[in-house]
Amino acid sequence: MSTQSSREERLAQLLTTIRDHPGKWTAGRLHKARRLTGGPVQRGTARRDLTELARRGHLAQRGPSDGRYFTLRKDGHA
């Protein structure tokens, strides 16, 4: 499997998880969840994945840069 397709699969799984468990998602929360499920555990990967889903319009980015969190968008994009 190519790196790109594994990333897309990881992002799709993340979006499903966020839809199943809504609320505030931080890089730390995602990092802990992935440690429990055997996913990639680097915080930087978690942060990039959340940011990418926001860039694609699925998540809303909120809070200051030192307290950033993400939630599902409520405008029908997610």
PyMOL commands that set and color helices and strands:
alter all, ss='L'
color gray80, all
select helices_A, chain A and resi 3-20+27-37+43-55
alter helices_A, ss='H'
color red, helices_A
select strands_A, chain A and resi 59-62+69-72
alter strands_A, ss='S'
color yellow, strands_A
deselect
rebuild
show_as cartoon
